[in-house]
Amino acid sequence: MKMVNETKKIMEDDNIKITATCVRVPVLISHAESVNIETEKKITPEQAIEILKNAPGIEIIDDISKEKYPLPLDAAGKDATYVGRIRADESVENGLNLWVVSDNLRKGAALNAIQIAEALIK
């Protein structure tokens, strides 16, 4: 519930609908999240990539044909938040799925997810 509560607190919105599952895996440094976003207006994966490429502190690693997507090791010791596996979520209207990785010693996990969501809905 920590991720849900922190997100509502950061967004200053107790009505925002969030679901989250925390999974502990044996990595030395970094947090990784699978983020599902539903926006008011349709955003294609290509549009999301363009928006995120211009957002400060975000780096895109997204080439499924070459099996390139962010790994915890990519983020370790770095300030950037890495985003990949950007794709449409066909289960909801106007949905996107993202894979997000950051060094948890340098950036907070919940804040990064919020920064990405804010960049996409601007």
N, C-alpha and C positions, 0 to 999 in steps of 0.2 A: 504493500500500500504506500510505501515511501515515495515511489515515483509518481503515483497518482496524486498524492497530497502535495508534493513539491511542485508539480506542474500547475495545479490549481492555484497554489499560492503565488507562483511566479506570474501567472497570467491574470491574477486577481479576479478569478471567475470560478465560483463554486459550482456553476451549472455546466461547465465544459464536460463532455462525455469522454472518458478515458478508460481504456483497459490496458493492463500491463502484467507481464509475467517476468519475474527476475530469475535468471538462470546463472548459477555460479559454475564457471569453468576454470580449469587450472591454467590461467595466464598470469604472468608476473605483473604486468602493467597493462592498463587500458580497459575501457568499457566498450561494449558493442550492443547496439539495439536494432531490432527490426521495428521500423516505424511505419504505421499505416495512417494515412491522412485522407480525410474527406473534405473537399473544398466546396465553396458555394458555386463557383464557376469551374468548368472543365479546364484542367491543366494537363497537357500531354507530357509524357516523359521527356521529350525533347525540349519543351518549354521549361520544365523543371530544371533540367541540366543547365540551360542558359541562365536562368534566374540564379541558381546556386553558384555557378561559375563566377558570378559577379558579386557574390556576398562575401564580406570580409571574413577571413579566418576559415573558409571552407575550401577544401580541395576535392575534386572529383576523380575517382578511380572507378571507371565503369566501362568495361569492354568484355561482355560475356563471351563473345566469340573466341577471345584469347584467355578466358577464365580469369579476368582481372577484376577484382573488387577489393575493397579495403579489408585488411586484416589487422588484428591488434598490434602486431609487430610494426606495421606501417606507421602507427600513431605514437608508439612508445618514444618518449623524450621530445615530442614535437608539440607545438601549440595549436596546430591546425586541427579541425574536425574533418574527417574523411567520409565522403558519401559515395555510395555505389548501389548497384542492383536497383536502379531507379526504373520502375515499371508501373504500368497501369494496374490498379486493383479492380478486377472485373466483378468483385462481389458487392460493390457499392457504386452508386452514381458518383462521378467526379472523384474517384479514389486513386491514390498513389501508394506504392510500397517503396520504402527506402531502407538501405542498410547503412548504419551510421557507426563510426568508430572514433574514439578520442582517448587521449591519455588522461585517465582519471586523476592523476596527480597534478595535472596542469589545468584541466577544465572539468567542471561539474557535469555529470551525465544528463541530468534533467534539463539544465539550461541549454545544452547544445541541441537537444531535440526541439525545444521551444524556438531557438533561434532559426532553425531550419524551417519549421512550420510558419513562423512569422515571415521569413523571406519568400516563401511560396505563396502566401495569401496577400501580399502587398500588391 
